[in-house]
Amino acid sequence: MQNTDVTIVGGGSAGLTLALLLARQQLRVVLVEKGPAPTETDAAPAYQRVSALNMASRTLLQQVGIWPQLLAGAAALYRYAGVGSRQLRQN
């Protein structure tokens, strides 16, 4: 059995980002996910998910170095979002 420092359950965006950050700190990380990872050859509707990221998430993903890849694979980038009667603008 392998020694680990941290076990992360869930390979979604939060789990994967946390695993990457901890591994960069030289921690031994095990990530546990119940299903197989989607691949480019999988049927798109089965794995399409809508994700919304706030500016703090964007900043973190930029610091991690994966924001350009996420942006390149994005189907659409929303420039504006409405909250109640107030409209927010992305810089």
Buried (B, 14 or more C-beta within 10 A) or exposed (E): EEEEEBEBEBBEBEBBBBBBBBBEEEEEBEBEEEEEEEEEEEEEEEEEEEEEBEEEBBEBBEEEEBBEEBEEEEEEEEEEEEEEEEEEEEE
